[in-house]
């Protein structure tokens, strides 16, 4: 299955513009810890992935906001049921390119949380791993609520490296 790439003109914060350099993806990947199987399973258990309850016009089962270079995306794919429709999004094309290298079957969407180019009520679940602190409030919350189906699910994750004992 070949992934689809959807690109849009996205303006990014000045502090993130240095991340447009592909070498920064290498640096980012070398310092960011991965996610435990338990954390990923916990998030998936909280999601609504039942295809019998999928409203007509739904774009995807899961929209990952701020997917970056695909650290969480890759781990998520290891645990998702087959045929789960996942869209991974990020405002930076360099990070989406790296994500596509790691996860070639994933559809990507260049966007930020404040401007999601999907229809109203078209996403069942949204996950944002290690990125919500970049979202402009309340714009991002309003946009998330706009694209979620009624009773849709939203998960935020933060992952920190335990410097006393290594990655956990």
N, C-alpha and C positions, 0 to 999 in steps of 0.2 A: 504494500500500500504506500503510494507516494504521498507525502504530506503537501498540503497546500500552504502557501505563504501569502498572507494578506498584509500589504504595506500601506501606510498612511503617513502623511506629513505630520510629524510630532515635534512640538517644541519642548525642549528639556531644560531643566534648571541649570544655571551656570556651573554649579558645583559638580554636576554629573557629566559635563561636556568632555572632561578629560578621559572619561570611560569610553569614548568613541574610538579610542586607539585599541586595535586588536591585542596588543601586548598587555593591556590592562586586564583583559579576560584571563590571560595566563596568571597574572598576579592575583586576581580575584579568586580564581579556582584554587590556587595554592594555599590561600589563607582561610577560605570559608570552610567550616566543617560540614560534613554531610548530615543526614537525618537518620535516626534509628528506625529500624523496622517497626518497633512498637509505636513510635510517634506517627508514622505514616498509616499504620493499621488503625490507630485511634481516629485519625481524621477521616479515613475512608468509612469507618463504621458510623460516623456522624452524618455522612452524606446520604442524599436520596439518589440511589443509582438504580432503583426499580424501574425498568423500562415500561411496565404496565401503567405507571403513573406519570408518563411523559406527556405534557400538554402539546397539542399541535402547534407547529411553528417554533419549537424549541431548537435553538442553534447548536447547543452542546449540553452534555451532561455536567462537564466541569470547565470552568474558565479559571485558569491560573493567572493572577495579576502579578506583575513584577517578577516574572519567571527568571529573569537574568540569564545566566549562562546555562541553566538547566540542572542545577544541582538537585533541587527538590523534584523537578519534573522527571528526571531519570529514576529516582527512587520511587516516585508515585507510579510510574509505568510498570515497575516490577511487581506491584501489588494490585493493580486495577483489574477488574474482570475484563475479559475480551470484549471487543465492540463498544467499550466506553468511549464516548466522543469527548475528547479533551482538546481544548485550545489553550496554548501557552502564549501569554502576551508579555511584552516589555516595551518601553519607549525607545530603547537603544538597539539599532540594527546590528551593531557588532555583537551584542550579547545574544540576540536572536540567532545570528549566524552560528555562534558557538553552540547554542542549544540544538540547532538543527544537525550539527555534527554529532552530538551525543545521542540525540533522539530523532532520527530521520523520519520516523512515521508520524510525528506530531505536527498538527496544524499550528502555525504561529500567526500572531496578530500584533503588528506594531501599534501600540497605543499606551496611554497612561490611564490610571484609574479614574481620572476626572473626565475623560472623554473616551468612552468605550463605544466603538462603531458597530454595535449590535442592536437588534430590535428590542423594544420594550418587552419585558417578561419573556425573554428567550433563553435564559440560562438557569439551570436547576441548582447548581452549586458553584460557589466561588471560593477559591483558596488563595491566600496571600502569605507566602512564606518569607519571612525575614525582610519585608519591604514596606509594610504599612506606615512606618515612620516617615516615609518619603511622600505619602499621599497628602494632598492639600485638602484640609477639612473646612467646611462640611461638603465641599464639591464632590469628593470621592465617595462619601457615604451616599449622597443623593444619587449619584450615577450608578453605584452598585445596586441600590434599591430599585432603580429604574429597570435594569436589565434582568434582575432576578425574577423568576416565576413567583406567584403567590406561595408563601410558605417555603421559599427557597432557603438554602443553607449557605452560611458564610463562615469560613474558618480562617483565623489568623494564627500564624506560628512564628515563634522566635526560637532560634537555636544559637546557643553560645558555647564556645569551646571552654572546657574545664581545664584551665592551665595547671591546676594542681595534679590532676590525674590523667591528662590527655583527653582526647575526644571521647565523649560518652554518648 
